[in-house]
Amino acid sequence: MKTAAKTATIPSLRVEPELRAAAESVLKEGETLSGLVEDSLRRQVHIRKSQAEFIARGLAAREEIERTGFYYSSEDVLDMMRRKLAEARAAKEK
């Protein structure tokens, strides 16, 4: 039997009245201020995890370049992308 996960609370947030009014003014129909705050928090967590993963991949790539001495220049990558785009356009026209 699966049990429901317990929920936790986020500390209350003190803001200036102008910020609260601005937030309330952009609420969608049926949306609550709490829902907006939760959605914003979820998005920030996702963004920050993505940024950390991006940095980790970059550092790993740098270590691989230092280890092997092999890398693609930005021009190499752009040329490859241009070729792929041209191939995709050509395939679409067929």
DRENTORKOL-3810 file (N, C-alpha, C; in nm, 4 decimals):
REM DRENTORKOL-3810
@n.u->0.0835; n.v->-0.1172; n.w->0.0000; ca.u->0.0000; ca.v->0.0000; ca.w->0.0000; c.u->0.0884; c.v->0.1241; c.w->0.0000
@n.u->0.0590; n.v->0.2155; n.w->-0.0880; ca.u->0.1370; ca.v->0.3379; ca.w->-0.1018; c.u->0.0801; c.v->0.4444; c.w->-0.0086
@n.u->0.1671; n.v->0.5089; n.w->0.0676; ca.u->0.1211; ca.v->0.6154; ca.w->0.1555; c.u->0.1560; c.v->0.7504; c.w->0.0945
@n.u->0.0731; n.v->0.8477; n.w->0.1233; ca.u->0.0963; ca.v->0.9820; ca.w->0.0714; c.u->0.2141; c.v->1.0446; c.w->0.1433
@n.u->0.2940; n.v->1.1171; n.w->0.0680; ca.u->0.4083; ca.v->1.1859; ca.w->0.1269; c.u->0.3587; c.v->1.3018; c.w->0.2125
@n.u->0.4265; n.v->1.3223; n.w->0.3219; ca.u->0.3902; ca.v->1.4345; ca.w->0.4068; c.u->0.4361; c.v->1.5627; c.w->0.3392
@n.u->0.3640; n.v->1.6691; n.w->0.3652; ca.u->0.4029; ca.v->1.7971; ca.w->0.3083; c.u->0.4805; c.v->1.8766; c.w->0.4116
@n.u->0.5542; n.v->1.9734; n.w->0.3629; ca.u->0.6309; ca.v->2.0620; ca.w->0.4497; c.u->0.5914; c.v->2.2047; c.w->0.4173
@n.u->0.6215; n.v->2.2938; n.w->0.5058; ca.u->0.5907; ca.v->2.4344; ca.w->0.4815; c.u->0.7183; c.v->2.5104; c.w->0.4510
@n.u->0.7020; n.v->2.6167; n.w->0.3776; ca.u->0.8108; ca.v->2.7102; ca.w->0.3482; c.u->0.7952; c.v->2.8251; c.w->0.4467
@n.u->0.9054; n.v->2.8772; n.w->0.4988; ca.u->0.8923; ca.v->2.9897; ca.w->0.5918; c.u->0.8136; c.v->3.1048; c.w->0.5300
@n.u->0.7381; n.v->3.1731; n.w->0.6135; ca.u->0.6613; ca.v->3.2872; ca.w->0.5633; c.u->0.7588; c.v->3.3927; c.w->0.5107
@n.u->0.7101; n.v->3.4684; n.w->0.4181; ca.u->0.7951; ca.v->3.5639; ca.w->0.3483; c.u->0.7396; c.v->3.7045; c.w->0.3677
@n.u->0.8173; n.v->3.7897; n.w->0.4258; ca.u->0.7746; ca.v->3.9283; ca.w->0.4437; c.u->0.8205; c.v->4.0086; c.w->0.3226
@n.u->0.7263; n.v->4.0776; n.w->0.2602; ca.u->0.7564; ca.v->4.1607; ca.w->0.1437; c.u->0.6887; c.v->4.2960; c.w->0.1603
@n.u->0.7337; n.v->4.3896; n.w->0.0814; ca.u->0.6706; ca.v->4.5212; ca.w->0.0830; c.u->0.5303; c.v->4.5093; c.w->0.0244
@n.u->0.4388; n.v->4.5907; n.w->0.0712; ca.u->0.3013; ca.v->4.5844; ca.w->0.0209; c.u->0.2930; c.v->4.6001; c.w->-0.1307
@n.u->0.3818; n.v->4.6782; n.w->-0.1891; ca.u->0.3803; ca.v->4.6983; ca.w->-0.3343; c.u->0.4102; c.v->4.5681; c.w->-0.4084
@n.u->0.5041; n.v->4.4890; n.w->-0.3547; ca.u->0.5370; ca.v->4.3618; ca.w->-0.4195; c.u->0.4201; c.v->4.2644; c.w->-0.4078
@n.u->0.3581; n.v->4.2605; n.w->-0.2919; ca.u->0.2421; ca.v->4.1723; ca.w->-0.2770; c.u->0.1304; c.v->4.2130; c.w->-0.3726
@n.u->0.1046; n.v->4.3427; n.w->-0.3822; ca.u->0.0000; ca.v->4.3912; ca.w->-0.4723; c.u->0.0341; c.v->4.3581; c.w->-0.6171
@n.u->0.1618; n.v->4.3737; n.w->-0.6536; ca.u->0.2034; ca.v->4.3411; ca.w->-0.7905; c.u->0.1844; c.v->4.1924; c.w->-0.8182
@n.u->0.2182; n.v->4.1094; n.w->-0.7209; ca.u->0.2016; ca.v->3.9645; ca.w->-0.7377; c.u->0.0541; c.v->3.9290; c.w->-0.7508
@n.u->-0.0281; n.v->3.9858; n.w->-0.6663; ca.u->-0.1710; ca.v->3.9574; ca.w->-0.6730; c.u->-0.2323; c.v->4.0056; c.w->-0.8040
@n.u->-0.1760; n.v->4.1119; n.w->-0.8603; ca.u->-0.2321; ca.v->4.1671; ca.w->-0.9843; c.u->-0.2072; c.v->4.0780; c.w->-1.1054
@n.u->-0.1142; n.v->3.9859; n.w->-1.0960; ca.u->-0.0839; ca.v->3.8993; ca.w->-1.2108; c.u->-0.1340; c.v->3.7566; c.w->-1.1925
@n.u->-0.2078; n.v->3.7322; n.w->-1.0861; ca.u->-0.2613; ca.v->3.5979; ca.w->-1.0644; c.u->-0.3587; c.v->3.5615; c.w->-1.1756
@n.u->-0.3511; n.v->3.4376; n.w->-1.2196; ca.u->-0.4456; ca.v->3.3873; ca.w->-1.3190; c.u->-0.5747; c.v->3.3495; c.w->-1.2475
@n.u->-0.6798; n.v->3.3336; n.w->-1.3250; ca.u->-0.8091; ca.v->3.2979; ca.w->-1.2664; c.u->-0.7969; c.v->3.1678; c.w->-1.1880
@n.u->-0.8401; n.v->3.1708; n.w->-1.0637; ca.u->-0.8356; ca.v->3.0522; ca.w->-0.9790; c.u->-0.7015; c.v->3.0276; c.w->-0.9126
@n.u->-0.6018; n.v->3.1049; n.w->-0.9457; ca.u->-0.4684; ca.v->3.0875; ca.w->-0.8882; c.u->-0.4595; c.v->3.1634; c.w->-0.7560
@n.u->-0.3871; n.v->3.1052; n.w->-0.6630; ca.u->-0.3666; ca.v->3.1712; ca.w->-0.5344; c.u->-0.2254; c.v->3.2262; c.w->-0.5266
@n.u->-0.2061; n.v->3.3161; n.w->-0.4342; ca.u->-0.0721; ca.v->3.3702; ca.w->-0.4127; c.u->0.0230; c.v->3.2590; c.w->-0.3693
@n.u->-0.0267; n.v->3.1685; n.w->-0.2862; ca.u->0.0553; ca.v->3.0540; ca.w->-0.2439; c.u->0.0942; c.v->2.9680; c.w->-0.3640
@n.u->-0.0006; n.v->2.9473; n.w->-0.4544; ca.u->0.0288; ca.v->2.8690; ca.w->-0.5749; c.u->0.1338; c.v->2.9351; c.w->-0.6614
@n.u->0.1251; n.v->3.0678; n.w->-0.6747; ca.u->0.2243; ca.v->3.1420; ca.w->-0.7523; c.u->0.3622; c.v->3.1291; c.w->-0.6896
@n.u->0.3686; n.v->3.1425; n.w->-0.5579; ca.u->0.4970; ca.v->3.1312; ca.w->-0.4877; c.u->0.5538; c.v->2.9906; c.w->-0.5032
@n.u->0.4677; n.v->2.8884; n.w->-0.4892; ca.u->0.5152; ca.v->2.7503; ca.w->-0.5043; c.u->0.5663; c.v->2.7249; c.w->-0.6461
@n.u->0.4921; n.v->2.7716; n.w->-0.7462; ca.u->0.5347; ca.v->2.7547; ca.w->-0.8853; c.u->0.6681; c.v->2.8247; c.w->-0.9096
@n.u->0.6819; n.v->2.9455; n.w->-0.8567; ca.u->0.8065; ca.v->3.0203; ca.w->-0.8728; c.u->0.9236; c.v->2.9472; c.w->-0.8077
@n.u->0.8993; n.v->2.8920; n.w->-0.6896; ca.u->1.0037; ca.v->2.8178; ca.w->-0.6198; c.u->1.0446; c.v->2.6935; c.w->-0.6991
@n.u->0.9449; n.v->2.6201; n.w->-0.7501; ca.u->0.9755; ca.v->2.5011; ca.w->-0.8309; c.u->1.0585; c.v->2.5376; c.w->-0.9540
@n.u->1.0209; n.v->2.6458; n.w->-1.0201; ca.u->1.0938; ca.v->2.6883; ca.w->-1.1400; c.u->1.2373; c.v->2.7280; c.w->-1.1066
@n.u->1.2558; n.v->2.7998; n.w->-0.9978; ca.u->1.3917; ca.v->2.8402; ca.w->-0.9584; c.u->1.4772; c.v->2.7197; c.w->-0.9230
@n.u->1.4190; n.v->2.6219; n.w->-0.8541; ca.u->1.4933; ca.v->2.4999; ca.w->-0.8224; c.u->1.5361; c.v->2.4310; c.w->-0.9522
@n.u->1.4445; n.v->2.4194; n.w->-1.0483; ca.u->1.4762; ca.v->2.3563; ca.w->-1.1769; c.u->1.5867; c.v->2.4332; c.w->-1.2499
@n.u->1.5741; n.v->2.5656; n.w->-1.2548; ca.u->1.6745; ca.v->2.6487; ca.w->-1.3234; c.u->1.8107; c.v->2.6321; c.w->-1.2588
@n.u->1.8156; n.v->2.6382; n.w->-1.1277; ca.u->1.9445; ca.v->2.6289; ca.w->-1.0588; c.u->2.0078; c.v->2.4911; c.w->-1.0733
@n.u->1.9265; n.v->2.3848; n.w->-1.0727; ca.u->1.9808; ca.v->2.2506; ca.w->-1.0968; c.u->2.0355; c.v->2.2415; c.w->-1.2385
@n.u->1.9612; n.v->2.2961; n.w->-1.3342; ca.u->2.0060; ca.v->2.2940; ca.w->-1.4737; c.u->2.1364; c.v->2.3702; c.w->-1.4899
@n.u->2.1474; n.v->2.4844; n.w->-1.4249; ca.u->2.2707; ca.v->2.5632; ca.w->-1.4314; c.u->2.3876; c.v->2.4859; c.w->-1.3713
@n.u->2.3646; n.v->2.4224; n.w->-1.2571; ca.u->2.4714; ca.v->2.3449; ca.w->-1.1928; c.u->2.5155; c.v->2.2286; c.w->-1.2821
@n.u->2.4197; n.v->2.1613; n.w->-1.3461; ca.u->2.4524; ca.v->2.0510; ca.w->-1.4364; c.u->2.5290; c.v->2.1013; c.w->-1.5575
@n.u->2.4903; n.v->2.2174; n.w->-1.6104; ca.u->2.5592; ca.v->2.2769; ca.w->-1.7251; c.u->2.7046; c.v->2.3073; c.w->-1.6889
@n.u->2.7253; n.v->2.3669; n.w->-1.5730; ca.u->2.8609; ca.v->2.3990; ca.w->-1.5288; c.u->2.9417; c.v->2.2718; c.w->-1.5086
@n.u->2.8799; n.v->2.1694; n.w->-1.4496; ca.u->2.9494; ca.v->2.0423; ca.w->-1.4277; c.u->2.9921; c.v->1.9803; c.w->-1.5612
@n.u->2.9019; n.v->1.9858; n.w->-1.6613; ca.u->2.9382; ca.v->1.9313; ca.w->-1.7934; c.u->3.0525; c.v->2.0111; c.w->-1.8547
@n.u->3.0496; n.v->2.1419; n.w->-1.8393; ca.u->3.1575; ca.v->2.2253; ca.w->-1.8929; c.u->3.2906; c.v->2.1954; c.w->-1.8270
@n.u->3.2894; n.v->2.1800; n.w->-1.6958; ca.u->3.4138; ca.v->2.1477; ca.w->-1.6251; c.u->3.4653; c.v->2.0099; c.w->-1.6638
@n.u->3.3737; n.v->1.9149; n.w->-1.6806; ca.u->3.4144; ca.v->1.7807; ca.w->-1.7230; c.u->3.4734; c.v->1.7851; c.w->-1.8638
@n.u->3.4120; n.v->1.8661; n.w->-1.9509; ca.u->3.4641; ca.v->1.8790; ca.w->-2.0877; c.u->3.6030; c.v->1.9412; c.w->-2.0852
@n.u->3.6222; n.v->2.0412; n.w->-2.0008; ca.u->3.7542; ca.v->2.1043; ca.w->-1.9912; c.u->3.8582; c.v->2.0036; c.w->-1.9439
@n.u->3.8218; n.v->1.9222; n.w->-1.8449; ca.u->3.9150; ca.v->1.8204; ca.w->-1.7968; c.u->3.9480; c.v->1.7199; c.w->-1.9065
@n.u->3.8468; n.v->1.6833; n.w->-1.9873; ca.u->3.8697; ca.v->1.5889; ca.w->-2.0982; c.u->3.9620; c.v->1.6502; c.w->-2.2025
@n.u->3.9439; n.v->1.7777; n.w->-2.2307; ca.u->4.0322; ca.v->1.8465; ca.w->-2.3264; c.u->4.1743; c.v->1.8489; c.w->-2.2731
@n.u->4.1885; n.v->1.8797; n.w->-2.1453; ca.u->4.3228; ca.v->1.8830; ca.w->-2.0861; c.u->4.3862; c.v->1.7446; c.w->-2.0879
@n.u->4.3038; n.v->1.6417; n.w->-2.0683; ca.u->4.3551; ca.v->1.5048; ca.w->-2.0667; c.u->4.3953; c.v->1.4580; c.w->-2.2062
@n.u->4.3096; n.v->1.4869; n.w->-2.3052; ca.u->4.3337; ca.v->1.4338; ca.w->-2.4400; c.u->4.3986; c.v->1.5329; c.w->-2.5347
@n.u->4.3810; n.v->1.6621; n.w->-2.5084; ca.u->4.4327; ca.v->1.7633; ca.w->-2.6003; c.u->4.3465; c.v->1.7778; c.w->-2.7243
@n.u->4.2294; n.v->1.7124; n.w->-2.7285; ca.u->4.1423; ca.v->1.7161; ca.w->-2.8458; c.u->4.0154; c.v->1.7931; c.w->-2.8146
@n.u->3.9807; n.v->1.8819; n.w->-2.9055; ca.u->3.8562; ca.v->1.9566; ca.w->-2.8904; c.u->3.8106; c.v->2.0059; c.w->-3.0267
@n.u->3.6845; n.v->2.0465; n.w->-3.0339; ca.u->3.6287; ca.v->2.1074; ca.w->-3.1535; c.u->3.6262; c.v->2.2578; c.w->-3.1325
@n.u->3.6690; n.v->2.3312; n.w->-3.2335; ca.u->3.6614; ca.v->2.4765; ca.w->-3.2239; c.u->3.5161; c.v->2.5194; c.w->-3.2440
@n.u->3.4865; n.v->2.6419; n.w->-3.2063; ca.u->3.3497; ca.v->2.6919; ca.w->-3.2256; c.u->3.3137; c.v->2.6919; c.w->-3.3736
@n.u->3.4096; n.v->2.7208; n.w->-3.4590; ca.u->3.3834; ca.v->2.7194; ca.w->-3.6031; c.u->3.3527; c.v->2.5779; c.w->-3.6517
@n.u->3.4237; n.v->2.4776; n.w->-3.5979; ca.u->3.3941; ca.v->2.3378; ca.w->-3.6317; c.u->3.2502; c.v->2.3027; c.w->-3.5955
@n.u->3.2081; n.v->2.3433; n.w->-3.4759; ca.u->3.0736; ca.v->2.3126; ca.w->-3.4290; c.u->2.9699; c.v->2.3844; c.w->-3.5144
@n.u->2.9933; n.v->2.5106; n.w->-3.5440; ca.u->2.8996; ca.v->2.5856; ca.w->-3.6276; c.u->2.8898; c.v->2.5257; c.w->-3.7676
@n.u->3.0018; n.v->2.4851; n.w->-3.8250; ca.u->2.9990; ca.v->2.4201; ca.w->-3.9558; c.u->2.9166; c.v->2.2922; c.w->-3.9521
@n.u->2.9355; n.v->2.2128; n.w->-3.8473; ca.u->2.8596; ca.v->2.0884; ca.w->-3.8344; c.u->2.7095; c.v->2.1182; c.w->-3.8223
@n.u->2.6751; n.v->2.2195; n.w->-3.7442; ca.u->2.5342; ca.v->2.2555; ca.w->-3.7278; c.u->2.4752; c.v->2.3074; c.w->-3.8584
@n.u->2.5522; n.v->2.3853; n.w->-3.9339; ca.u->2.5043; ca.v->2.4349; ca.w->-4.0636; c.u->2.4785; c.v->2.3196; c.w->-4.1598
@n.u->2.5691; n.v->2.2208; n.w->-4.1608; ca.u->2.5502; ca.v->2.1042; ca.w->-4.2471; c.u->2.4248; c.v->2.0276; c.w->-4.2083
@n.u->2.4047; n.v->2.0075; n.w->-4.0784; ca.u->2.2861; ca.v->1.9344; ca.w->-4.0327; c.u->2.1583; c.v->2.0101; c.w->-4.0683
@n.u->2.1606; n.v->2.1410; n.w->-4.0541; ca.u->2.0446; ca.v->2.2217; ca.w->-4.0888; c.u->2.0166; c.v->2.2119; c.w->-4.2384
@n.u->2.1203; n.v->2.2210; n.w->-4.3207; ca.u->2.1026; ca.v->2.2100; ca.w->-4.4659; c.u->2.0476; c.v->2.0717; c.w->-4.5023
@n.u->2.0984; n.v->1.9680; n.w->-4.4380; ca.u->2.0491; ca.v->1.8310; ca.w->-4.4646; c.u->1.9022; c.v->1.8187; c.w->-4.4235
@n.u->1.8652; n.v->1.8755; n.w->-4.3110; ca.u->1.7268; ca.v->1.8667; ca.w->-4.2629; c.u->1.6339; c.v->1.9430; c.w->-4.3575
@n.u->1.6789; n.v->2.0586; n.w->-4.4031; ca.u->1.5965; ca.v->2.1356; ca.w->-4.4979; c.u->1.5802; c.v->2.0606; c.w->-4.6290
@n.u->1.6881; n.v->1.9992; n.w->-4.6758; ca.u->1.6826; ca.v->1.9248; ca.w->-4.8010; c.u->1.5882; c.v->1.8051; c.w->-4.7878
@n.u->1.5940; n.v->1.7375; n.w->-4.6744; ca.u->1.5078; ca.v->1.6215; ca.w->-4.6518; c.u->1.3613; c.v->1.6644; c.w->-4.6437
@n.u->1.3369; n.v->1.7815; n.w->-4.5868; ca.u->1.2005; ca.v->1.8313; ca.w->-4.5737; c.u->1.1415; c.v->1.8672; c.w->-4.7106
@n.u->1.2254; n.v->1.9142; n.w->-4.8021; ca.u->1.1788; ca.v->1.9538; ca.w->-4.9350; c.u->1.1445; c.v->1.8348; c.w->-5.0225
@n.u->1.1934; n.v->1.7174; n.w->-4.9884; ca.u->1.1686; ca.v->1.5976; ca.w->-5.0708; c.u->1.0279; c.v->1.5493; c.w->-5.0592
END
